[in-house]
Amino acid sequence: MARHPGRLHRGLLGESIWSRQRETVDAVPFKKRIAVPVGFGVGKTWIAGRLVA
């Protein structure tokens, strides 16, 4: 698995992600659980969907 999946996200899927989304994506290979303390409508569900796609 890549050490920085957030960088691959743009190259592979051609989509840009926010810095906080990139932090979340980059934590996936190293953390069993990830909490994302942000408000409504900032793309938590979208980035989770992209991670499992």
C-alpha positions as CSV (number, residue, x, y, z in Angstrom):
1,M,0.0,0.0,0.0
2,A,1.2,3.5,-0.7
3,R,2.6,5.5,2.1
4,H,0.7,8.6,0.9
5,P,-2.5,7.6,-0.8
6,G,-3.6,11.3,-0.9
7,R,-1.0,12.0,-3.5
8,L,-2.1,9.0,-5.6
9,H,-5.7,10.1,-5.4
10,R,-5.1,13.1,-7.7
11,G,-2.9,11.2,-10.1
12,L,-5.1,8.0,-10.3
13,L,-8.6,9.5,-10.2
14,G,-7.8,13.0,-11.4
15,E,-9.7,14.6,-8.6
16,S,-8.4,17.2,-6.2
17,I,-9.0,16.8,-2.4
18,W,-8.7,19.3,0.4
19,S,-5.8,19.3,2.8
20,R,-7.9,17.9,5.6
21,Q,-9.3,15.1,3.3
22,R,-5.7,14.3,2.3
23,E,-4.7,14.0,6.0
24,T,-7.6,11.5,6.5
25,V,-6.7,9.5,3.4
26,D,-3.0,9.4,4.4
27,A,-3.9,8.1,7.9
28,V,-5.8,5.1,6.6
29,P,-2.8,2.7,6.1
30,F,-1.5,3.5,9.6
31,K,-4.6,3.8,11.8
32,K,-7.3,1.2,12.7
33,R,-9.9,4.0,13.4
34,I,-10.0,7.6,12.3
35,A,-12.1,10.4,13.7
36,V,-12.7,13.5,11.5
37,P,-13.8,16.4,13.7
38,V,-15.3,18.8,11.2
39,G,-18.7,20.3,10.5
40,F,-21.4,19.6,8.0
41,G,-21.0,19.4,4.3
42,V,-17.2,19.2,4.1
43,G,-16.9,16.0,2.2
44,K,-16.4,13.3,4.9
45,T,-18.9,10.9,3.2
46,W,-17.5,11.7,-0.2
47,I,-13.9,10.9,0.8
48,A,-15.0,7.7,2.6
49,G,-16.7,6.6,-0.6
50,R,-13.6,7.3,-2.7
51,L,-11.5,5.3,-0.2
52,V,-13.6,2.2,-0.6
53,A,-14.2,2.6,-4.4
